[in-house]
Amino acid sequence: MPDDLNDPRISAYRPQKWWRVLPKPPGPAPRPSKAERERAERIQARAERLHLAGLTNAATLVMGVVLVAVILMVVLIMMSRH
């Protein structure tokens, strides 16, 4: 079925999406440029820093919850023995 340029669903000014579903050509992937490799390294380093900061924040929260639980247990024990 040929393309009908009078069809309002087809725009001559907007690229169609058929080319996006084509498979990549066979063979090894092209080697990324130096700028792309450096950008990937910076992204990886940032992700590792954020991961470590997230672990630190999680550990702080867990220790806070444990501290509150211990304080409540001590208060309950003191009240029950009085």
Gaussian input, Z-matrix of N, CA and C with variables (Angstrom, degrees):
# hf/3-21g

backbone

0 1
 N
 C     1     B1
 C     2     B2     1     A1
 N     3     B3     2     A2     1     D1
 C     4     B4     3     A3     2     D2
 C     5     B5     4     A4     3     D3
 N     6     B6     5     A5     4     D4
 C     7     B7     6     A6     5     D5
 C     8     B8     7     A7     6     D6
 N     9     B9     8     A8     7     D7
 C    10    B10     9     A9     8     D8
 C    11    B11    10    A10     9     D9
 N    12    B12    11    A11    10    D10
 C    13    B13    12    A12    11    D11
 C    14    B14    13    A13    12    D12
 N    15    B15    14    A14    13    D13
 C    16    B16    15    A15    14    D14
 C    17    B17    16    A16    15    D15
 N    18    B18    17    A17    16    D16
 C    19    B19    18    A18    17    D17
 C    20    B20    19    A19    18    D18
 N    21    B21    20    A20    19    D19
 C    22    B22    21    A21    20    D20
 C    23    B23    22    A22    21    D21
 N    24    B24    23    A23    22    D22
 C    25    B25    24    A24    23    D23
 C    26    B26    25    A25    24    D24
 N    27    B27    26    A26    25    D25
 C    28    B28    27    A27    26    D26
 C    29    B29    28    A28    27    D27
 N    30    B30    29    A29    28    D28
 C    31    B31    30    A30    29    D29
 C    32    B32    31    A31    30    D30
 N    33    B33    32    A32    31    D31
 C    34    B34    33    A33    32    D32
 C    35    B35    34    A34    33    D33
 N    36    B36    35    A35    34    D34
 C    37    B37    36    A36    35    D35
 C    38    B38    37    A37    36    D36
 N    39    B39    38    A38    37    D37
 C    40    B40    39    A39    38    D38
 C    41    B41    40    A40    39    D39
 N    42    B42    41    A41    40    D40
 C    43    B43    42    A42    41    D41
 C    44    B44    43    A43    42    D42
 N    45    B45    44    A44    43    D43
 C    46    B46    45    A45    44    D44
 C    47    B47    46    A46    45    D45
 N    48    B48    47    A47    46    D46
 C    49    B49    48    A48    47    D47
 C    50    B50    49    A49    48    D48
 N    51    B51    50    A50    49    D49
 C    52    B52    51    A51    50    D50
 C    53    B53    52    A52    51    D51
 N    54    B54    53    A53    52    D52
 C    55    B55    54    A54    53    D53
 C    56    B56    55    A55    54    D54
 N    57    B57    56    A56    55    D55
 C    58    B58    57    A57    56    D56
 C    59    B59    58    A58    57    D57
 N    60    B60    59    A59    58    D58
 C    61    B61    60    A60    59    D59
 C    62    B62    61    A61    60    D60
 N    63    B63    62    A62    61    D61
 C    64    B64    63    A63    62    D62
 C    65    B65    64    A64    63    D63
 N    66    B66    65    A65    64    D64
 C    67    B67    66    A66    65    D65
 C    68    B68    67    A67    66    D66
 N    69    B69    68    A68    67    D67
 C    70    B70    69    A69    68    D68
 C    71    B71    70    A70    69    D69
 N    72    B72    71    A71    70    D70
 C    73    B73    72    A72    71    D71
 C    74    B74    73    A73    72    D72
 N    75    B75    74    A74    73    D73
 C    76    B76    75    A75    74    D74
 C    77    B77    76    A76    75    D75
 N    78    B78    77    A77    76    D76
 C    79    B79    78    A78    77    D77
 C    80    B80    79    A79    78    D78
 N    81    B81    80    A80    79    D79
 C    82    B82    81    A81    80    D80
 C    83    B83    82    A82    81    D81
 N    84    B84    83    A83    82    D82
 C    85    B85    84    A84    83    D83
 C    86    B86    85    A85    84    D84
 N    87    B87    86    A86    85    D85
 C    88    B88    87    A87    86    D86
 C    89    B89    88    A88    87    D87
 N    90    B90    89    A89    88    D88
 C    91    B91    90    A90    89    D89
 C    92    B92    91    A91    90    D90
 N    93    B93    92    A92    91    D91
 C    94    B94    93    A93    92    D92
 C    95    B95    94    A94    93    D93
 N    96    B96    95    A95    94    D94
 C    97    B97    96    A96    95    D95
 C    98    B98    97    A97    96    D96
 N    99    B99    98    A98    97    D97
 C   100   B100    99    A99    98    D98
 C   101   B101   100   A100    99    D99
 N   102   B102   101   A101   100   D100
 C   103   B103   102   A102   101   D101
 C   104   B104   103   A103   102   D102
 N   105   B105   104   A104   103   D103
 C   106   B106   105   A105   104   D104
 C   107   B107   106   A106   105   D105
 N   108   B108   107   A107   106   D106
 C   109   B109   108   A108   107   D107
 C   110   B110   109   A109   108   D108
 N   111   B111   110   A110   109   D109
 C   112   B112   111   A111   110   D110
 C   113   B113   112   A112   111   D111
 N   114   B114   113   A113   112   D112
 C   115   B115   114   A114   113   D113
 C   116   B116   115   A115   114   D114
 N   117   B117   116   A116   115   D115
 C   118   B118   117   A117   116   D116
 C   119   B119   118   A118   117   D117
 N   120   B120   119   A119   118   D118
 C   121   B121   120   A120   119   D119
 C   122   B122   121   A121   120   D120
 N   123   B123   122   A122   121   D121
 C   124   B124   123   A123   122   D122
 C   125   B125   124   A124   123   D123
 N   126   B126   125   A125   124   D124
 C   127   B127   126   A126   125   D125
 C   128   B128   127   A127   126   D126
 N   129   B129   128   A128   127   D127
 C   130   B130   129   A129   128   D128
 C   131   B131   130   A130   129   D129
 N   132   B132   131   A131   130   D130
 C   133   B133   132   A132   131   D131
 C   134   B134   133   A133   132   D132
 N   135   B135   134   A134   133   D133
 C   136   B136   135   A135   134   D134
 C   137   B137   136   A136   135   D135
 N   138   B138   137   A137   136   D136
 C   139   B139   138   A138   137   D137
 C   140   B140   139   A139   138   D138
 N   141   B141   140   A140   139   D139
 C   142   B142   141   A141   140   D140
 C   143   B143   142   A142   141   D141
 N   144   B144   143   A143   142   D142
 C   145   B145   144   A144   143   D143
 C   146   B146   145   A145   144   D144
 N   147   B147   146   A146   145   D145
 C   148   B148   147   A147   146   D146
 C   149   B149   148   A148   147   D147
 N   150   B150   149   A149   148   D148
 C   151   B151   150   A150   149   D149
 C   152   B152   151   A151   150   D150
 N   153   B153   152   A152   151   D151
 C   154   B154   153   A153   152   D152
 C   155   B155   154   A154   153   D153
 N   156   B156   155   A155   154   D154
 C   157   B157   156   A156   155   D155
 C   158   B158   157   A157   156   D156
 N   159   B159   158   A158   157   D157
 C   160   B160   159   A159   158   D158
 C   161   B161   160   A160   159   D159
 N   162   B162   161   A161   160   D160
 C   163   B163   162   A162   161   D161
 C   164   B164   163   A163   162   D162
 N   165   B165   164   A164   163   D163
 C   166   B166   165   A165   164   D164
 C   167   B167   166   A166   165   D165
 N   168   B168   167   A167   166   D166
 C   169   B169   168   A168   167   D167
 C   170   B170   169   A169   168   D168
 N   171   B171   170   A170   169   D169
 C   172   B172   171   A171   170   D170
 C   173   B173   172   A172   171   D171
 N   174   B174   173   A173   172   D172
 C   175   B175   174   A174   173   D173
 C   176   B176   175   A175   174   D174
 N   177   B177   176   A176   175   D175
 C   178   B178   177   A177   176   D176
 C   179   B179   178   A178   177   D177
 N   180   B180   179   A179   178   D178
 C   181   B181   180   A180   179   D179
 C   182   B182   181   A181   180   D180
 N   183   B183   182   A182   181   D181
 C   184   B184   183   A183   182   D182
 C   185   B185   184   A184   183   D183
 N   186   B186   185   A185   184   D184
 C   187   B187   186   A186   185   D185
 C   188   B188   187   A187   186   D186
 N   189   B189   188   A188   187   D187
 C   190   B190   189   A189   188   D188
 C   191   B191   190   A190   189   D189
 N   192   B192   191   A191   190   D190
 C   193   B193   192   A192   191   D191
 C   194   B194   193   A193   192   D192
 N   195   B195   194   A194   193   D193
 C   196   B196   195   A195   194   D194
 C   197   B197   196   A196   195   D195
 N   198   B198   197   A197   196   D196
 C   199   B199   198   A198   197   D197
 C   200   B200   199   A199   198   D198
 N   201   B201   200   A200   199   D199
 C   202   B202   201   A201   200   D200
 C   203   B203   202   A202   201   D201
 N   204   B204   203   A203   202   D202
 C   205   B205   204   A204   203   D203
 C   206   B206   205   A205   204   D204
 N   207   B207   206   A206   205   D205
 C   208   B208   207   A207   206   D206
 C   209   B209   208   A208   207   D207
 N   210   B210   209   A209   208   D208
 C   211   B211   210   A210   209   D209
 C   212   B212   211   A211   210   D210
 N   213   B213   212   A212   211   D211
 C   214   B214   213   A213   212   D212
 C   215   B215   214   A214   213   D213
 N   216   B216   215   A215   214   D214
 C   217   B217   216   A216   215   D215
 C   218   B218   217   A217   216   D216
 N   219   B219   218   A218   217   D217
 C   220   B220   219   A219   218   D218
 C   221   B221   220   A220   219   D219
 N   222   B222   221   A221   220   D220
 C   223   B223   222   A222   221   D221
 C   224   B224   223   A223   222   D222
 N   225   B225   224   A224   223   D223
 C   226   B226   225   A225   224   D224
 C   227   B227   226   A226   225   D225
 N   228   B228   227   A227   226   D226
 C   229   B229   228   A228   227   D227
 C   230   B230   229   A229   228   D228
 N   231   B231   230   A230   229   D229
 C   232   B232   231   A231   230   D230
 C   233   B233   232   A232   231   D231
 N   234   B234   233   A233   232   D232
 C   235   B235   234   A234   233   D233
 C   236   B236   235   A235   234   D234
 N   237   B237   236   A236   235   D235
 C   238   B238   237   A237   236   D236
 C   239   B239   238   A238   237   D237
 N   240   B240   239   A239   238   D238
 C   241   B241   240   A240   239   D239
 C   242   B242   241   A241   240   D240
 N   243   B243   242   A242   241   D241
 C   244   B244   243   A243   242   D242
 C   245   B245   244   A244   243   D243

   B1=1.4404
   B2=1.5323
   B3=1.3185
   B4=1.4621
   B5=1.5263
   B6=1.3155
   B7=1.4594
   B8=1.5256
   B9=1.2989
   B10=1.4498
   B11=1.5281
   B12=1.3129
   B13=1.4576
   B14=1.5239
   B15=1.3257
   B16=1.4652
   B17=1.5217
   B18=1.3222
   B19=1.4608
   B20=1.5367
   B21=1.3381
   B22=1.4724
   B23=1.5228
   B24=1.3305
   B25=1.4608
   B26=1.5130
   B27=1.3233
   B28=1.4537
   B29=1.5231
   B30=1.3122
   B31=1.4537
   B32=1.5183
   B33=1.3143
   B34=1.4593
   B35=1.5215
   B36=1.3134
   B37=1.4585
   B38=1.5243
   B39=1.3094
   B40=1.4610
   B41=1.5221
   B42=1.3279
   B43=1.4671
   B44=1.5274
   B45=1.2935
   B46=1.4579
   B47=1.5221
   B48=1.3205
   B49=1.4581
   B50=1.5212
   B51=1.3124
   B52=1.4607
   B53=1.5140
   B54=1.3277
   B55=1.4571
   B56=1.5193
   B57=1.3174
   B58=1.4653
   B59=1.5239
   B60=1.3135
   B61=1.4620
   B62=1.5258
   B63=1.3275
   B64=1.4505
   B65=1.5184
   B66=1.3417
   B67=1.4683
   B68=1.5236
   B69=1.3280
   B70=1.4573
   B71=1.5239
   B72=1.3021
   B73=1.4589
   B74=1.5260
   B75=1.3405
   B76=1.4674
   B77=1.5282
   B78=1.3063
   B79=1.4559
   B80=1.5133
   B81=1.3141
   B82=1.4627
   B83=1.5316
   B84=1.3185
   B85=1.4586
   B86=1.5166
   B87=1.3194
   B88=1.4654
   B89=1.5252
   B90=1.2988
   B91=1.4657
   B92=1.5241
   B93=1.3494
   B94=1.4607
   B95=1.5247
   B96=1.3179
   B97=1.4584
   B98=1.5266
   B99=1.3239
   B100=1.4574
   B101=1.5256
   B102=1.3254
   B103=1.4602
   B104=1.5318
   B105=1.3269
   B106=1.4701
   B107=1.5234
   B108=1.3509
   B109=1.4679
   B110=1.5252
   B111=1.3407
   B112=1.4641
   B113=1.5228
   B114=1.3324
   B115=1.4689
   B116=1.5244
   B117=1.3184
   B118=1.4624
   B119=1.5276
   B120=1.3334
   B121=1.4756
   B122=1.5270
   B123=1.3385
   B124=1.4708
   B125=1.5260
   B126=1.3272
   B127=1.4619
   B128=1.5250
   B129=1.3348
   B130=1.4632
   B131=1.5261
   B132=1.3422
   B133=1.4679
   B134=1.5285
   B135=1.3215
   B136=1.4734
   B137=1.5243
   B138=1.3217
   B139=1.4611
   B140=1.5202
   B141=1.3332
   B142=1.4652
   B143=1.5219
   B144=1.3343
   B145=1.4688
   B146=1.5211
   B147=1.3307
   B148=1.4629
   B149=1.5235
   B150=1.3276
   B151=1.4598
   B152=1.5252
   B153=1.3326
   B154=1.4658
   B155=1.5160
   B156=1.3232
   B157=1.4619
   B158=1.5278
   B159=1.3279
   B160=1.4654
   B161=1.5158
   B162=1.3336
   B163=1.4596
   B164=1.5187
   B165=1.3044
   B166=1.4567
   B167=1.5221
   B168=1.3217
   B169=1.4624
   B170=1.5257
   B171=1.3179
   B172=1.4579
   B173=1.5284
   B174=1.3145
   B175=1.4648
   B176=1.5273
   B177=1.3225
   B178=1.4640
   B179=1.5260
   B180=1.3167
   B181=1.4647
   B182=1.5282
   B183=1.3341
   B184=1.4608
   B185=1.5212
   B186=1.3176
   B187=1.4645
   B188=1.5242
   B189=1.3198
   B190=1.4577
   B191=1.5106
   B192=1.3272
   B193=1.4665
   B194=1.5286
   B195=1.3227
   B196=1.4688
   B197=1.5244
   B198=1.3177
   B199=1.4647
   B200=1.5277
   B201=1.3062
   B202=1.4689
   B203=1.5220
   B204=1.3287
   B205=1.4605
   B206=1.5317
   B207=1.3289
   B208=1.4689
   B209=1.5303
   B210=1.3094
   B211=1.4686
   B212=1.5194
   B213=1.3138
   B214=1.4707
   B215=1.5257
   B216=1.3307
   B217=1.4654
   B218=1.5276
   B219=1.3202
   B220=1.4690
   B221=1.5197
   B222=1.3222
   B223=1.4745
   B224=1.5257
   B225=1.3114
   B226=1.4639
   B227=1.5252
   B228=1.3106
   B229=1.4742
   B230=1.5242
   B231=1.3181
   B232=1.4581
   B233=1.5344
   B234=1.3200
   B235=1.4774
   B236=1.5297
   B237=1.3224
   B238=1.4581
   B239=1.5346
   B240=1.3114
   B241=1.4719
   B242=1.5252
   B243=1.2843
   B244=1.4588
   B245=1.4720
   A1=108.39
   A2=117.89
   A3=119.85
   A4=111.21
   A5=114.85
   A6=119.47
   A7=109.75
   A8=115.63
   A9=121.32
   A10=106.98
   A11=117.26
   A12=120.15
   A13=112.98
   A14=117.11
   A15=120.21
   A16=112.01
   A17=116.60
   A18=120.50
   A19=108.63
   A20=118.79
   A21=120.16
   A22=113.15
   A23=118.46
   A24=120.50
   A25=112.06
   A26=117.83
   A27=122.30
   A28=107.85
   A29=115.43
   A30=119.85
   A31=108.90
   A32=115.90
   A33=120.33
   A34=110.68
   A35=116.42
   A36=120.74
   A37=112.81
   A38=117.16
   A39=121.03
   A40=108.30
   A41=117.96
   A42=118.49
   A43=111.20
   A44=115.01
   A45=120.18
   A46=109.39
   A47=117.14
   A48=122.06
   A49=113.83
   A50=118.90
   A51=119.51
   A52=111.72
   A53=118.42
   A54=120.35
   A55=112.08
   A56=118.30
   A57=121.17
   A58=112.80
   A59=117.76
   A60=120.19
   A61=111.99
   A62=117.43
   A63=118.93
   A64=109.91
   A65=118.10
   A66=119.79
   A67=110.49
   A68=115.71
   A69=120.49
   A70=108.93
   A71=117.14
   A72=118.92
   A73=110.39
   A74=117.28
   A75=119.76
   A76=111.24
   A77=114.65
   A78=120.11
   A79=111.01
   A80=116.12
   A81=119.41
   A82=110.53
   A83=114.40
   A84=119.57
   A85=109.18
   A86=117.39
   A87=118.67
   A88=110.80
   A89=115.68
   A90=121.21
   A91=108.84
   A92=117.26
   A93=118.73
   A94=110.98
   A95=115.19
   A96=119.86
   A97=110.07
   A98=115.50
   A99=120.16
   A100=110.50
   A101=117.84
   A102=121.44
   A103=110.82
   A104=116.67
   A105=119.98
   A106=111.02
   A107=117.10
   A108=119.63
   A109=111.16
   A110=116.77
   A111=119.64
   A112=111.08
   A113=116.33
   A114=120.27
   A115=110.31
   A116=117.34
   A117=121.03
   A118=110.94
   A119=116.12
   A120=119.08
   A121=110.96
   A122=117.63
   A123=120.60
   A124=110.82
   A125=116.71
   A126=120.46
   A127=110.12
   A128=116.67
   A129=120.80
   A130=110.87
   A131=117.15
   A132=120.58
   A133=110.68
   A134=116.62
   A135=120.26
   A136=110.46
   A137=117.03
   A138=120.52
   A139=111.10
   A140=116.88
   A141=119.77
   A142=111.18
   A143=117.25
   A144=119.94
   A145=110.98
   A146=116.86
   A147=119.72
   A148=110.96
   A149=116.69
   A150=120.06
   A151=110.10
   A152=116.38
   A153=119.79
   A154=110.97
   A155=117.50
   A156=120.70
   A157=109.86
   A158=116.94
   A159=120.19
   A160=111.50
   A161=116.44
   A162=119.12
   A163=110.50
   A164=117.05
   A165=120.41
   A166=110.41
   A167=116.81
   A168=120.50
   A169=110.70
   A170=117.31
   A171=120.65
   A172=110.15
   A173=116.66
   A174=119.82
   A175=110.74
   A176=117.24
   A177=121.04
   A178=110.69
   A179=116.73
   A180=120.03
   A181=111.34
   A182=116.33
   A183=119.78
   A184=110.43
   A185=117.19
   A186=119.80
   A187=110.96
   A188=118.12
   A189=121.02
   A190=111.97
   A191=116.56
   A192=120.66
   A193=110.22
   A194=116.63
   A195=119.96
   A196=110.23
   A197=118.14
   A198=121.44
   A199=111.15
   A200=118.14
   A201=121.47
   A202=109.90
   A203=118.10
   A204=120.89
   A205=110.93
   A206=116.93
   A207=119.88
   A208=110.21
   A209=117.11
   A210=119.93
   A211=110.52
   A212=117.87
   A213=120.43
   A214=111.36
   A215=116.60
   A216=119.10
   A217=110.88
   A218=116.95
   A219=120.13
   A220=110.73
   A221=117.07
   A222=120.30
   A223=110.42
   A224=118.44
   A225=121.00
   A226=111.28
   A227=116.85
   A228=119.65
   A229=110.98
   A230=117.54
   A231=121.14
   A232=111.26
   A233=116.76
   A234=119.90
   A235=110.81
   A236=117.34
   A237=119.63
   A238=111.50
   A239=118.60
   A240=121.17
   A241=111.80
   A242=117.63
   A243=119.46
   A244=112.79
   D1=117.26
   D2=-178.17
   D3=-71.66
   D4=156.57
   D5=177.73
   D6=-69.74
   D7=133.81
   D8=177.27
   D9=-101.54
   D10=108.10
   D11=-177.14
   D12=-68.79
   D13=-12.96
   D14=176.06
   D15=-86.36
   D16=-7.15
   D17=179.36
   D18=-71.05
   D19=123.90
   D20=-177.67
   D21=-67.49
   D22=-17.13
   D23=179.60
   D24=-77.19
   D25=-16.14
   D26=-179.63
   D27=-106.67
   D28=123.22
   D29=179.75
   D30=-107.22
   D31=131.73
   D32=177.22
   D33=-77.40
   D34=-14.87
   D35=-176.35
   D36=-99.52
   D37=-12.23
   D38=-179.64
   D39=-113.81
   D40=127.15
   D41=-179.43
   D42=-64.49
   D43=142.03
   D44=179.08
   D45=-79.69
   D46=162.08
   D47=-174.15
   D48=-93.15
   D49=2.56
   D50=-176.01
   D51=-63.40
   D52=-29.98
   D53=-177.04
   D54=-74.21
   D55=-16.81
   D56=-179.25
   D57=-76.11
   D58=-19.04
   D59=-177.00
   D60=-94.72
   D61=0.08
   D62=178.81
   D63=-71.21
   D64=140.44
   D65=179.33
   D66=-70.82
   D67=158.31
   D68=177.22
   D69=-70.90
   D70=150.43
   D71=179.16
   D72=-67.14
   D73=151.59
   D74=-179.28
   D75=-68.90
   D76=158.40
   D77=178.04
   D78=116.85
   D79=174.33
   D80=-178.85
   D81=-68.94
   D82=151.35
   D83=178.60
   D84=-69.48
   D85=147.58
   D86=178.88
   D87=-65.61
   D88=145.36
   D89=-178.32
   D90=-71.51
   D91=131.84
   D92=-179.59
   D93=-67.87
   D94=153.21
   D95=-179.57
   D96=-71.79
   D97=169.36
   D98=-179.25
   D99=-61.68
   D100=-40.79
   D101=179.70
   D102=-63.66
   D103=-40.54
   D104=178.62
   D105=-66.26
   D106=-39.87
   D107=178.26
   D108=-65.08
   D109=-42.42
   D110=178.58
   D111=-64.35
   D112=-39.19
   D113=177.98
   D114=-63.59
   D115=-41.71
   D116=178.63
   D117=-64.21
   D118=-38.68
   D119=178.21
   D120=-65.75
   D121=-40.79
   D122=178.12
   D123=-64.31
   D124=-40.57
   D125=178.97
   D126=-63.78
   D127=-42.23
   D128=179.94
   D129=-64.25
   D130=-43.54
   D131=179.40
   D132=-63.43
   D133=-40.97
   D134=178.95
   D135=-64.35
   D136=-41.69
   D137=178.93
   D138=-62.19
   D139=-40.17
   D140=178.64
   D141=-66.06
   D142=-40.42
   D143=177.64
   D144=-63.02
   D145=-44.16
   D146=-179.97
   D147=-66.16
   D148=-35.82
   D149=179.00
   D150=-64.06
   D151=-44.21
   D152=178.78
   D153=-64.57
   D154=-40.14
   D155=178.13
   D156=-65.27
   D157=-37.44
   D158=177.96
   D159=-64.99
   D160=-40.25
   D161=177.27
   D162=-64.61
   D163=-38.92
   D164=179.20
   D165=-64.33
   D166=-43.47
   D167=178.76
   D168=-64.33
   D169=-41.04
   D170=179.49
   D171=-64.76
   D172=-42.31
   D173=179.29
   D174=-63.56
   D175=-38.64
   D176=177.75
   D177=-62.54
   D178=-43.47
   D179=179.49
   D180=-64.63
   D181=-44.38
   D182=-179.57
   D183=-62.69
   D184=-44.47
   D185=179.51
   D186=-64.18
   D187=-36.28
   D188=176.35
   D189=-62.93
   D190=-43.45
   D191=178.95
   D192=-64.77
   D193=-42.59
   D194=178.74
   D195=-63.28
   D196=-41.87
   D197=179.14
   D198=-62.39
   D199=-43.56
   D200=178.13
   D201=-63.08
   D202=-41.79
   D203=179.90
   D204=-63.57
   D205=-41.62
   D206=179.46
   D207=-65.32
   D208=-42.91
   D209=179.07
   D210=-62.21
   D211=-43.01
   D212=178.21
   D213=-62.51
   D214=-40.73
   D215=179.09
   D216=-63.81
   D217=-42.74
   D218=178.96
   D219=-63.34
   D220=-43.10
   D221=178.75
   D222=-63.32
   D223=-42.48
   D224=179.37
   D225=-65.43
   D226=-40.09
   D227=177.42
   D228=-64.59
   D229=-42.97
   D230=179.52
   D231=-64.15
   D232=-37.77
   D233=-179.26
   D234=-72.38
   D235=-36.37
   D236=-177.15
   D237=-73.64
   D238=-26.51
   D239=-179.21
   D240=-87.68
   D241=-12.94
   D242=-176.93
   D243=-80.21

